[in-house]
Amino acid sequence: MGNAIDYVELAVDDLEQAKAFYAKALGWVFNDYGGEYAGIKDPAKPDVEFGGLNPIAAGARGDGVLALARAEDVDGARVSVAEAGGRIVVELHEYPGGRRFTFADPFGNILGVYQPAE
């Protein structure tokens, strides 16, 4: 089975300013993770996040948008990406929601693959 993109992360300079903007502009509501991250709640399913705001410099991750594919086997996905010619940008690591890595495709696009915590 393939891995579908189901989460989009935006790099922002100022987390509070970004939350205020997106709340006003698009009506988004957030899960706060200690001022270090804000998950964007799905309006149809408030217990589910469809994206997040990450307060890091955009240059650290392409142009500031990171599409994330959900995987059932993130270790296997990492091997497949590397074998296909992808360049691992951020190694596989744990985070509060599971495990993930970030890679550049042969064209320079930056994507991530994650496996949620069970």
TORPAKOL-239337 format. One line per field, with one value per residue: residue number from 0; residue in three letters; x, y, z of N, C-alpha, C, O in turn. Coordinates in nm, 4 decimals. Atoms other than C-alpha are relative to their C-alpha. Layout:
TORPAKOL-239337
num c(NUM,...)
residu c(Ala,...)
n_px c(X,...)
n_py c(Y,...)
n_pz c(Z,...)
ca_px c(X,...)
ca_py c(Y,...)
ca_pz c(Z,...)
c_px c(X,...)
c_py c(Y,...)
c_pz c(Z,...)
o_px c(X,...)
o_py c(Y,...)
o_pz c(Z,...)
This chain:
TORPAKOL-239337
num c(0,1,2,3,4,5,6,7,8,9,10,11,12,13,14,15,16,17,18,19,20,21,22,23,24,25,26,27,28,29,30,31,32,33,34,35,36,37,38,39,40,41,42,43,44,45,46,47,48,49,50,51,52,53,54,55,56,57,58,59,60,61,62,63,64,65,66,67,68,69,70,71,72,73,74,75,76,77,78,79,80,81,82,83,84,85,86,87,88,89,90,91,92,93,94,95,96,97,98,99,100,101,102,103,104,105,106,107,108,109,110,111,112,113,114,115,116,117)
residu c(Met,Gly,Asn,Ala,Ile,Asp,Tyr,Val,Glu,Leu,Ala,Val,Asp,Asp,Leu,Glu,Gln,Ala,Lys,Ala,Phe,Tyr,Ala,Lys,Ala,Leu,Gly,Trp,Val,Phe,Asn,Asp,Tyr,Gly,Gly,Glu,Tyr,Ala,Gly,Ile,Lys,Asp,Pro,Ala,Lys,Pro,Asp,Val,Glu,Phe,Gly,Gly,Leu,Asn,Pro,Ile,Ala,Ala,Gly,Ala,Arg,Gly,Asp,Gly,Val,Leu,Ala,Leu,Ala,Arg,Ala,Glu,Asp,Val,Asp,Gly,Ala,Arg,Val,Ser,Val,Ala,Glu,Ala,Gly,Gly,Arg,Ile,Val,Val,Glu,Leu,His,Glu,Tyr,Pro,Gly,Gly,Arg,Arg,Phe,Thr,Phe,Ala,Asp,Pro,Phe,Gly,Asn,Ile,Leu,Gly,Val,Tyr,Gln,Pro,Ala,Glu)
n_px c(0.0829,-0.0757,0.0079,0.0693,-0.0216,0.1181,-0.0340,-0.0819,-0.0610,-0.0472,-0.1046,0.0401,-0.0978,0.0582,0.1098,0.1216,0.0485,0.0539,0.1279,0.0982,0.0313,0.0784,0.1298,0.0832,0.0121,0.0617,0.0795,-0.0661,-0.0138,-0.1277,-0.0502,-0.1291,-0.0988,-0.0988,-0.0643,-0.0995,0.0694,0.1455,0.0692,0.1211,0.1104,0.0907,0.1314,0.1003,-0.0369,-0.0872,-0.1017,-0.0998,-0.0725,-0.0344,-0.1227,-0.0599,-0.0851,-0.1284,-0.0756,-0.1406,-0.0257,0.0413,-0.1162,-0.0449,0.0819,0.0543,0.0654,0.0877,0.1121,-0.0450,0.1060,-0.0370,0.0717,0.0177,-0.0471,0.0184,-0.1347,-0.0872,-0.1358,-0.0007,0.0139,-0.1297,-0.0847,0.0492,-0.0341,-0.1444,-0.0282,0.0530,-0.0824,0.0310,-0.1060,0.0556,-0.0328,0.0086,0.0076,0.1145,-0.0059,0.1270,0.0589,0.1145,0.1059,-0.0455,-0.1361,-0.0001,-0.1221,0.0227,-0.0908,0.0106,0.0091,-0.1057,0.0275,-0.0190,0.1169,-0.0173,0.1178,-0.0236,0.0790,0.0153,0.0817,0.0522,-0.0125,0.1200)
n_py c(-0.1176,-0.1244,-0.0959,-0.1203,-0.1237,-0.0308,-0.1010,-0.1060,-0.0795,-0.1293,-0.0643,-0.1372,-0.0740,-0.0351,0.0946,-0.0682,-0.0835,0.0907,0.0516,-0.1087,-0.0216,0.1093,0.0044,-0.1053,0.0149,0.1260,0.0586,0.1174,0.0161,0.0690,0.0696,-0.0591,0.0915,-0.0708,-0.1105,0.0521,0.0527,-0.0080,0.0864,-0.0608,0.0948,0.0214,-0.0500,0.1077,0.0979,-0.0800,0.0801,0.0357,-0.1119,0.0166,-0.0724,-0.0648,-0.1178,0.0312,-0.1244,0.0093,-0.0788,0.0692,0.0477,0.1268,0.1078,-0.0387,-0.1300,-0.0243,0.0932,0.1382,0.0998,0.1223,0.1220,0.0924,0.1339,0.1072,0.0473,-0.1125,0.0509,0.0493,-0.1149,-0.0674,0.0813,-0.0170,-0.1353,-0.0042,0.0848,-0.0653,-0.1168,-0.1134,-0.0394,-0.0184,-0.1332,0.0169,0.1439,0.0556,-0.0359,0.0014,-0.1272,0.0368,0.0726,0.1237,-0.0035,-0.0531,-0.0483,-0.0949,0.0272,-0.0774,0.0848,-0.0372,-0.1309,-0.0990,-0.0144,0.0556,0.0689,0.0802,0.1222,0.0245,0.1101,-0.0461,0.0874,0.0854)
n_pz c(0.0000,0.0085,-0.1104,0.0449,-0.0744,-0.0814,-0.0995,0.0567,-0.1059,0.0468,-0.0793,-0.0319,-0.0797,-0.1288,-0.0192,-0.0459,0.1099,0.1014,-0.0506,0.0075,0.1409,0.0567,-0.0683,0.0583,0.1453,0.0431,-0.1070,-0.0561,-0.1446,-0.0181,-0.1180,-0.0328,-0.0556,-0.0808,0.0689,0.0936,0.1171,-0.0084,0.0946,0.0548,-0.0158,0.1121,-0.0411,0.0027,-0.1031,-0.0863,-0.0692,0.1011,0.0588,0.1410,0.0257,-0.1146,0.0138,-0.0606,-0.0058,0.0412,0.1198,0.1219,0.0730,-0.0561,0.0546,0.1290,0.0059,-0.1132,-0.0076,-0.0056,0.0138,-0.0700,0.0356,-0.1127,0.0347,-0.0979,-0.0328,0.0310,0.0240,0.1375,0.0894,0.0046,0.0875,0.1375,0.0456,0.0249,0.1163,0.1198,0.0309,-0.0870,-0.0929,-0.1338,-0.0510,-0.1452,-0.0261,-0.0715,-0.1418,-0.0719,-0.0409,-0.0846,0.0704,0.0643,0.0541,0.1356,0.0622,0.1078,0.1108,0.1235,0.1189,0.0949,0.0583,-0.1042,-0.0860,-0.1335,-0.0517,-0.1188,-0.0184,-0.1426,-0.0502,-0.1288,-0.1164,-0.0148)
ca_px c(0.0000,0.1235,0.1772,-0.0644,0.0012,-0.2286,-0.0546,0.0938,0.3314,0.4026,0.7274,0.6529,0.8719,0.6340,0.4034,0.1582,0.1343,0.0778,-0.1947,-0.3697,-0.3480,-0.4797,-0.7523,-0.8789,-0.8133,-0.9335,-1.1042,-0.8437,-0.8288,-0.5102,-0.3664,-0.0765,0.2379,0.4149,0.4888,0.7085,0.4433,0.0752,-0.1301,-0.4119,-0.7413,-0.9608,-1.2918,-1.4888,-1.3029,-1.1682,-0.9768,-0.7709,-0.5015,-0.4507,-0.1439,0.0755,0.2675,0.6375,0.8318,1.1555,1.3174,1.1732,1.5211,1.5829,1.3213,1.2838,1.0380,0.8439,0.5789,0.6358,0.3978,0.3982,0.3018,0.1634,0.3291,0.2502,0.6232,0.8364,1.1592,1.0739,0.9700,1.3057,1.4884,1.2678,1.3250,1.7029,1.7081,1.5034,1.7601,1.6086,1.8480,1.7686,1.7593,1.6489,1.7124,1.4377,1.3549,1.0869,0.8556,0.5463,0.3164,0.5323,0.8410,0.9383,1.2118,1.2459,1.3962,1.4645,1.3495,1.5801,1.4184,1.4831,1.1327,1.1324,0.8845,0.8475,0.7220,0.5790,0.4346,0.1992,0.2442,0.0089)
ca_py c(0.0000,0.3496,0.6335,0.9252,1.2855,1.3639,1.6406,1.9752,2.1697,2.5395,2.6983,3.0272,3.2981,3.3801,3.1072,3.3359,3.5745,3.2822,3.1346,3.4725,3.5162,3.1711,3.1847,3.5121,3.4344,3.0729,3.0063,2.7510,2.6254,2.4812,2.2273,2.3966,2.2034,2.4238,2.7156,2.4896,2.3808,2.4232,2.1472,2.2622,2.0929,1.9451,2.1388,1.8223,1.6093,1.8345,1.5455,1.5097,1.7429,1.7991,2.0175,2.2252,2.5467,2.4975,2.8022,2.7422,2.9413,2.8530,2.8173,2.5210,2.3276,2.4273,2.7118,2.6718,2.4092,2.0491,1.7832,1.4712,1.1235,0.8834,0.5402,0.2127,0.1296,0.4435,0.2402,0.0670,0.3959,0.5486,0.2611,0.2954,0.6709,0.6301,0.3449,0.5555,0.8357,1.0593,1.2523,1.2248,1.5790,1.4983,1.1455,0.9274,1.0485,1.0340,1.3262,1.3495,1.2101,0.9199,0.8895,1.0702,1.1694,1.4386,1.3986,1.5846,1.4248,1.4361,1.7673,1.9440,1.9171,1.8555,1.6031,1.4059,1.0616,0.9822,0.6906,0.7946,0.6577,0.3714)
ca_pz c(0.0000,-0.0847,0.1588,0.1193,0.2155,0.5066,0.7019,0.5999,0.8215,0.7771,0.8958,1.0725,1.2223,1.5071,1.6367,1.8186,1.5245,1.2856,1.5066,1.5248,1.1465,1.0551,1.3199,1.1731,0.8062,0.7905,1.1231,1.2269,1.5859,1.7358,1.9761,2.1547,2.2361,2.4888,2.2576,2.0460,1.7962,1.7180,1.5574,1.3293,1.4206,1.1480,1.1597,1.0765,1.3343,1.6141,1.7738,1.4531,1.3207,0.9478,0.9830,1.2059,1.2555,1.3254,1.4491,1.2590,0.9833,0.6438,0.4943,0.7229,0.5278,0.1663,0.1103,0.4339,0.3523,0.4487,0.3182,0.5339,0.4188,0.6778,0.6772,0.8471,0.8447,0.8664,0.8831,0.5567,0.3985,0.4916,0.3211,0.0109,-0.0110,0.0145,-0.2392,-0.4825,-0.4680,-0.1999,0.0232,0.3938,0.5365,0.8932,1.0154,1.1555,1.5054,1.7694,1.8432,2.0659,1.7937,1.6722,1.4515,1.1321,0.8905,0.6251,0.2791,-0.0446,-0.3675,-0.6733,-0.7757,-0.4429,-0.2968,0.0787,0.2184,0.5376,0.6270,0.9671,1.1578,1.4350,1.7845,1.8522)
c_px c(0.0880,-0.0212,-0.0603,0.0383,-0.1264,0.0268,0.0901,0.0479,0.0556,0.1071,-0.0407,0.1081,-0.0494,-0.1260,-0.1298,-0.0600,-0.0636,-0.1348,-0.1086,-0.0429,-0.0921,-0.1354,-0.0948,-0.0261,-0.0803,-0.0830,0.0624,0.0077,0.1186,0.0088,0.1375,0.0901,0.1120,0.0715,0.1030,-0.0619,-0.1489,-0.0590,-0.1284,-0.1105,-0.0848,-0.1390,-0.1080,0.0235,0.0969,0.1051,0.1152,0.0665,0.0292,0.1299,0.0524,0.0788,0.1282,0.0862,0.1492,0.0164,-0.0334,0.1189,0.0531,-0.0760,-0.0629,-0.0626,-0.1028,-0.1202,0.0560,-0.1217,0.0490,-0.0881,-0.0050,0.0389,-0.0339,0.1343,0.1000,0.1438,0.0139,-0.0102,0.1321,0.0954,-0.0412,0.0366,0.1482,0.0361,-0.0471,0.0789,-0.0336,0.1161,-0.0645,0.0505,-0.0010,-0.0220,-0.1257,0.0158,-0.1399,-0.0421,-0.1273,-0.1097,0.0425,0.1456,-0.0075,0.1397,-0.0397,0.1024,-0.0225,-0.0102,0.1071,-0.0169,0.0112,-0.1209,0.0248,-0.1328,0.0383,-0.0879,-0.0064,-0.0847,-0.0514,0.0250,-0.1284,-0.0662)
c_py c(0.1248,0.0883,0.1299,0.1203,0.0294,0.1057,0.1022,0.0890,0.1284,0.0535,0.1446,0.0655,0.0254,-0.0836,0.0698,0.0871,-0.0873,-0.0566,0.1071,0.0238,-0.1093,-0.0175,0.1015,-0.0251,-0.1230,-0.0686,-0.1221,0.0081,-0.0936,-0.0817,0.0603,-0.1043,0.0817,0.1139,-0.0416,-0.0451,0.0209,-0.0901,0.0668,-0.1057,-0.0067,0.0482,-0.1087,-0.1031,0.0680,-0.0788,-0.0388,0.1279,-0.0293,0.0713,0.0647,0.1233,-0.0266,0.1266,-0.0190,0.0823,-0.0815,-0.0563,-0.1323,-0.1176,0.0444,0.1387,0.0202,-0.0904,-0.1413,-0.0913,-0.1289,-0.1159,-0.0909,-0.1401,-0.0987,-0.0524,0.1082,-0.0454,-0.0491,0.1128,0.0740,-0.0737,0.0209,0.1363,0.0072,-0.0820,0.0627,0.1248,0.1237,0.0272,0.0282,0.1334,-0.0004,-0.1486,-0.0380,0.0275,-0.0086,0.1425,-0.0355,-0.0810,-0.1297,0.0090,0.0532,0.0323,0.0949,-0.0275,0.0985,-0.0987,0.0447,0.1391,0.1131,0.0247,-0.0695,-0.0580,-0.0740,-0.1229,-0.0249,-0.1234,0.0438,-0.1004,-0.0800,0.0224)
c_pz c(0.0000,0.1217,-0.0516,0.0850,0.0786,0.1061,-0.0680,0.1137,-0.0605,0.0946,0.0215,0.0851,0.1408,0.0195,0.0404,-0.1102,-0.1082,0.0435,-0.0111,-0.1451,-0.0532,0.0686,-0.0631,-0.1489,-0.0414,0.1074,0.0638,0.1515,0.0214,0.1280,0.0254,0.0656,0.0636,-0.0682,-0.1018,-0.1314,0.0206,-0.1074,-0.0451,0.0036,-0.1271,0.0424,0.0047,0.1091,0.0959,0.0792,-0.0926,-0.0503,-0.1467,-0.0352,0.1258,-0.0380,0.0782,0.0001,-0.0246,-0.1266,-0.1241,-0.0761,0.0509,-0.0599,-0.1310,0.0080,0.1096,0.0120,-0.0033,-0.0088,0.0645,-0.0456,0.1221,-0.0470,0.1107,0.0477,-0.0393,-0.0241,-0.1437,-0.1010,-0.0128,-0.0924,-0.1458,-0.0571,-0.0361,-0.1242,-0.1305,-0.0377,0.0804,0.0943,0.1350,0.0546,0.1530,0.0243,0.0778,0.1487,0.0608,0.0298,0.0746,-0.0693,-0.0643,-0.0420,-0.1428,-0.0480,-0.1122,-0.1090,-0.1135,-0.1147,-0.0997,-0.0614,0.1014,0.0883,0.1330,0.0461,0.1266,-0.0023,0.1493,0.0251,0.1358,0.1108,0.0134,0.1306)
o_px c(0.1904,-0.1111,-0.0054,0.0621,-0.2355,-0.0543,0.1813,-0.0310,0.1254,0.0869,-0.0779,0.1775,0.0295,-0.2265,-0.2353,-0.1819,-0.1670,-0.2282,-0.2205,-0.1613,-0.1970,-0.2315,-0.2116,-0.1389,-0.1609,-0.1393,-0.0070,0.0191,0.1442,-0.0580,0.2220,0.0464,0.2253,0.1866,0.1665,0.0086,-0.1959,-0.0348,-0.1977,-0.0980,-0.1092,-0.1922,-0.2005,-0.0698,0.2179,0.2003,0.2110,0.0004,0.0628,0.1801,-0.0011,0.1128,0.1244,0.1231,0.2309,-0.0813,0.0033,0.1076,0.1270,-0.0430,-0.1843,-0.0043,-0.1808,-0.1859,0.1372,-0.2049,0.1618,-0.2107,0.0948,-0.0024,-0.0355,0.1446,0.1526,0.2155,0.1124,0.0531,0.1672,0.1660,0.0441,0.0767,0.1841,0.1164,0.0103,0.0530,0.0184,0.1883,-0.1499,0.1713,0.0884,-0.1208,-0.1880,0.1194,-0.2411,0.0419,-0.1658,-0.1814,-0.0416,0.2313,-0.1045,0.2342,-0.1546,0.2173,-0.1269,0.0667,0.1743,0.0757,-0.0102,-0.1128,0.0814,-0.2355,0.1566,-0.1909,0.0944,-0.1664,0.0270,0.0372,-0.2374,-0.1679)
o_py c(0.1292,0.0651,0.1918,0.1077,0.0355,0.1241,0.0644,0.1328,0.1254,0.0572,0.2132,-0.0011,0.0256,-0.0615,0.0406,0.0916,-0.0511,-0.0645,0.0775,0.0433,-0.0797,-0.0627,0.0715,-0.0104,-0.1164,-0.1755,-0.2016,0.1161,-0.1814,-0.0534,0.0615,-0.1837,0.0828,0.1413,0.0427,-0.0694,0.0245,-0.0695,0.1292,-0.2122,0.0948,-0.0016,-0.1006,-0.1711,0.0508,-0.0195,-0.1028,0.2303,-0.1423,0.0590,0.0454,0.1449,-0.0543,0.1755,-0.0053,0.1101,-0.1986,-0.1635,-0.2006,-0.2336,0.0633,0.2300,0.1152,-0.0888,-0.1756,-0.0931,-0.1721,-0.1047,-0.1084,-0.1843,-0.0634,-0.1070,0.1074,0.0174,-0.0199,0.1084,0.1204,-0.0112,0.0400,0.1466,0.0597,-0.0381,0.0368,0.1854,0.2316,-0.0644,0.1161,0.1561,0.0558,-0.2064,0.0453,-0.0024,-0.0111,0.2303,-0.1524,-0.1561,-0.1987,0.0530,0.0283,0.0403,0.0962,-0.0612,0.1629,-0.1946,0.1448,0.1904,0.2296,0.1037,-0.1788,0.0099,-0.0914,-0.1264,-0.0174,-0.1637,0.0648,-0.2204,-0.0292,-0.0404)
o_pz c(0.0681,0.2025,-0.1427,0.2051,0.0219,0.1969,-0.1415,0.1974,-0.1618,0.2159,-0.0738,0.1620,0.2353,-0.0480,-0.0159,-0.1269,-0.1643,-0.0363,-0.0530,-0.1725,-0.1104,0.0062,-0.0882,-0.1960,-0.1343,0.0835,0.1271,0.2096,-0.0611,0.2275,-0.0641,0.1489,0.0155,-0.0343,-0.1652,-0.2293,0.1343,-0.2263,0.0353,-0.0568,-0.1923,0.1416,0.0855,0.1519,0.0817,0.1299,-0.0493,-0.0675,-0.1824,-0.1469,0.2350,-0.1543,0.1981,-0.1067,0.0664,-0.1962,-0.1344,-0.1354,-0.0200,-0.0351,-0.1382,0.0665,0.1021,0.1161,-0.0893,0.0819,0.0411,-0.0493,0.1921,-0.1543,0.2286,0.1575,-0.1506,-0.1021,-0.2115,-0.2064,-0.1213,-0.1715,-0.2324,-0.1730,-0.1414,-0.2066,-0.2363,-0.1417,0.0521,0.1337,0.1462,0.0628,0.2164,-0.0210,0.1436,0.2082,-0.0093,0.0495,0.0749,-0.0032,-0.1219,0.0346,-0.2144,0.0305,-0.1564,-0.0805,-0.1228,-0.1224,-0.0749,-0.1241,0.0679,0.1824,0.1369,0.0436,0.1561,-0.0695,0.2194,-0.0577,0.2283,0.0864,-0.0128,0.1599)
